[in-house]
Amino acid sequence: MALTVERVTLRHVDLPPKVVRTDAIQSFVTQETLILTLHCSDGGSGTGYAYTIGTGGSSVMALLKDHLVPRLLGRDPTRIEALWKDLFFHTHATAVGAITSLALCCIDTALWDWRSRSLHQPLWKLLGGAQTRVPLYTTEGGWLHLSPQALVDQTLQAKAEGFRGAKIKIGRPHVSEDVARLSAVREAVGTSFDIMTDANQGLHRPESVRRARAFEGLDLAWLEEPLPAEDVSGHQQLRAHTGIPVAVGESLYHPMQFRQYLEAGACSIVQPDVARIGGITPWIKTAHLAETFDVPVCPHFLMELHVSLCAAVPNAAWVEYIPQLDDITTSRLRIEEGYALPPETSGLGIEWDWEAIAARQSVFLEMKA
């Protein structure tokens, strides 16, 4: 009897952030968490997910319900690559873009969860098993509205807790404000602690060059998303004017977009977000593509899943610590001496708290073949 996907459930759960999160262009309103579970004819199941930061969740759910899940039902779950390609081209008129990629991620991560569970292997080993631990930096603080003293206090606390780096948001109205904030943190934590910065696409070309030059001497680990993600040549120009590594990727939605950056020499670090790029299948391709350019991977958000993907590839340099699933999971990221350790359990390594999810979910749909 042929192996098929027999049934799919869709859930939408809102997870408000526990602290105020602000950056140069927006506030983090809520994490719309979209959870897809597929049940196969072998009795196995897999759960995948994606997210938004407050808008678009209902559109992702509609795309799944109306177009993608009906095309998934009855298909062979072992053919992950074929399924991703088919579903991507089925929605080609809406690609490349966030809504399509987020919907594809829900399916793709569920398929990989099913596969690794059925093979009784942790995901990171199934995908390559390149590293047993990855350095960890925190983005749990560092928000743009915080005072220099608050940033210093938070970052010192992070260092005391064993983190190897911390991210500070930049993009205050005047460059002097950013310099003052970063200088205060650098002076407090010393030279052995990494400081990452993130402009969230809030600068224009001349200002990005101006600020990068003003930041020289602060030994920053990277300058993240200084310009709009679509501006490849602008990032290329910025790299020619600064020695600070330039990081991009959380707002790119297909491996081809990363290829454009890498071929142009427009970035020093790539930051693919497994949800926004469309799942594990394209994430792994992007990581290996970056490896051929000798460029490190430092993914955005979703630490509970990215720890396994980073451990799978040799060029992953950091995992970003920013927990967001604690309220609906029983598993936790394993941390040891400032390193994130991938889970040894089979599947994605995420243990969902289905009672907590049921209590919070605003949408529940079940679809059958």
N, C-alpha and C positions, 0 to 999 in steps of 0.2 A: 504493500500500500504506500502510495506517495506521501512524503512528508510535506505538510502544508501549514500555513497560518490559518487557524480556524476562527479565532475570536480576538477582538481588540477592544480595550477600554481606554477612554480618554478622561482625564481629570484636569481641573484648573484650580490651583491653590494660590492664594495671595499671601506673601510673607513680608510684612512691613519691616524695614530695617530697624535695628535696635538703637541706633544713634542717627543723628542728622548727618546726611551725606551730601556735600555740595562740591561742585567743581566749577570750571570756568564758564560752562554753558548751560548747566542744568542742576537739578536736584534729583536724588534717587527717591522716587515716591514709594514704590513697593515692588517686590519681585513677584511678577506674575509667573508662577511655576507651572509648566505644562507637562503633565506626566502621561506617558503612553505605555500600556502593558499589552504585550501580544502573547497569546496562548496558542501553542502548536499541537499538531496531532500526535506528537510523541509524548504528550503530557507535560512537556517543559514550557517554561515561560521566560520572558525577558522584559525588563522595564527600562525605558529611556526617558529623557526629559530635556527641556530647554527652558528659556526664561526671557522675560523682558524686564525693563526697569520702570514699568508703569503704564506703557501704552502698547497696543497691538496684540495683546494676548488673545482677544476674541477673534481677531483676523487669522491668527495662526490656527486656532481651533477650527474655524470654518474651513480653512484650506485642507486640514487633515480630514475632517468629517465628510466634506463634499467631494473631494478629489483624490486624496492620496490613500487613505485607509481603504476605500472600496477597491482600489487597484492593488493593494497589498494582500487583501484577503484571498485565500486560496492559493497563494504563491509559495514556492519553496524557500524557507528561511535560510538555507545554507548558501544561497546565491546572493550574498550581500552586495557585491560589486554590481551585478546585473540589476538588482532592485534599485540601488541608488541611481544608476544611470537612467533607468526607465522612468523613475519618479521625477528626476530632475528634468528630463526632456518632456515629460507629460505636462509639466508646469513651466515650460520654457518661456512662455509669453510673460510670466511674472518674475523671471530670473534675469540677471543675478541680483539678489536683494535679500534683505533681512527676513521678511515674512516667509519666503520660500525656504531659505536656509534653516530657519528655526524649526519649521515643520519637518523638513528632511532629517534634522538632527534627532527629533523625538523618535522617529522610526529607526534610523541607523543605530543609535545607541541602544535601543531595545533589542535589535537584531544581534549586535555584538554581545550584549549581556546574555541573551539566550545561548549564543554559540559558546561563549567561555564557560557558562554554567554546564552546558551539555557535555563539554570536554573536560570538566572538572579542573579548569586552570584559571588562575588569576589573569585578568585582562592584560596586564603589563608583560607577563611572560608570554602569553599567546602572541602578542604583537612584536616581540623581539627581546624583551628582558635585558636591555642594555645597561641599566643602572639599578642599584639596590637602594639608593637614597638620592635626594635632590635638595640643594640648599633652599631655604625658606625665607621669604621676606614678607612683611606685613603691610596691608593697606587698610587695616581696621581703624586707623587714625589718619592724620595728615590732611584733613579736609580743608577746603579753601577758606571757610569762614572762621577757622580757629586762629587764635592769637599766637604770636611767636612763642610766648611762654607755654601755652597749652601744647604746641607742637613739640617743644623741648621736653616737657614732662612726659608726653606720650611716647616719644621716641626713646628716651632713657628707660622707660618702663619696658618697652619692647626689647631693648638691648639686654636688660636684666633678665628677661624671660627667655633669652637664648636666641632670639631672631638674629639673622645675619645681615638684615637690611630693612629699610622702611621706605614707603613711598610718601612723598609730599606733593600735594596739588599746587600748581602754579597758575598764574594768570590774573594776579591782583591788578588793579587799575594802572599802577605805575611800576616799572621795573625795579625801582628801589625797594618797594615792599617785598617783592619776591626775593631779592638779594638779602634783605634783612632777615626774613624768615629762614631761608636756607643757611645763611651764615650762623645764625643762632643755633640751629640744630647741629651743624657740622662742628662748631666749637664745643658743644655739649657732649657729643658722642665720640669725638676723636676720629682718627684716620683709619681705624681698622673696621669700621662699620659702613656699609654701603647705603647711600641715599639715592633713591630713584625719584625722578620728577615726572609729572604728568600735566600737560597743558590742555588735554581733552579737546584738541582741534580749535582752541580759542584764539590763536595768534594769526596774524597775516605775515607775509614773507619778510618785509623789512623788520618787523618787530621780533620775529623769531630769531633772526640773525643778531639783532641788538641784545636780546636777552641771553642768547647762548654765549655771546662774548662777555656779558656781565657775569655769567656764572663760571667762567673759566677760573680755575684756582680752587674751586670747591670740591673737586674730585667726584663729580656726579657719575653714578653708574649708567644713567641714560636720561635722555630727554624724550618723553613719550608723547606721541600725537601732537606735535607742535602746530601742525597745519591741518586743514581739511584732508581727510583720507584720500580724496580723489586727486589731490595735487601731487602727483608723482614727481614732476620736475621741480616743484618747490622744495620738496624734501631733498632731492638731489642737490639743489643749489645750497640748501642749508648745510648739508654734509661737507660741502667744499669750504665752508666758512667756520667750521667748528671741529674741535677734537672730541667733543662730547658725543658718545654713541647716540644715534637716533633710532628710536623704537617705534614700530608701527604694526598694526594688524588687527586690533580688536574690532575695527570698523570695516574690515575686508571680508568678502563673502564667498570667495571661490579661490582655489589654488592658483588660477591664472592671474588673479590680481596680485598675489604675492610674487609670482614670476616676473611681472612687470617691474615691481620695486627692486627685486634682486638683480635683474638684468641691467637696470639703470644705475645700480649702485646707490640707490636712494635711501637705504636703511642699513643700520648696523646690527639690528636685533629684530626678529619677527615675533609677533605676539598673537598667533591664531587663537581664537575663541572657539572651542569645539561646537558650541551652540550656533554661533553666528556664521561659521563656515559650512555648516550642513552636516556635522556629525564626525564620527571617528574616522570613517573611510577617507574623506578629504583632508582631515587634520593630519593623519599619518603621512599622506602624500606631501603635504606642505612642509612638514618637519624634515622629511628626507630630501626634498628639494632644497631647503635652506642648508642642509648639511653639505650638499654639493658646492655651495658657495662659501662654505666655512663660516656660516652665520648661525649664532645660537638662537634657540627657541625659548621664550619666556612667556607662556600663555597667560591670557587674560581671564581672571575670575574662575569660577567653577572648580575650586581646588579639590573638591571631593572626587571629581573625575579626572582632572588634569594631572593629579599625582601619578596615576597609572599610565597616562599617555607620556608624561615626561620620563618616567622610569623605563618606558619601552624603547626610547630613542637615545642615541649617544650624545646629541648636541643640545639637549635641554639643560639650561643653566640655572633656572629658578622656578619654583612654584610660588604663586601669589596666595598668601594667607588672608582670606576674607570669608569667614564661615557664613553660610546663608541657609543651610539645610538642617540646622540643629533641631528646629522645632518639629520636623517631620521625618527624622531618621533616628535610629538607635546607634548607628556606627559613628565614629569620629576619626578625623585625620590623625594618624600616628606621627608623633614628632619626637625626635631624639637629637639632642645637642645641636639644635638649629637646622636640622634636616627633616624633610618630609619623607616618610617611608611608605611605599606602596602596600596595599592590603594583600594578604596571603589567601584570602577567601576567593572562591571562583566568582566569575562575573565582574561587574563594574566595581565591586567592593563596597557598594552602598546598600545598607540595610534599611529599608523603608519602614516607617511606623504607620501602618495602614489605618489604625484607629485614629491617630492624630490627623492623618490626611482626610479621612472621612468626616471628621469634625470641622475641618476648615474648608473643604472643597466647595466651590460655587458652581461647578459644572461636573457632571458625571454622565458619560455616554458609553453604551456598549453596542458594538457592531459585530455581526457574525457573517461568515461566508454563506 
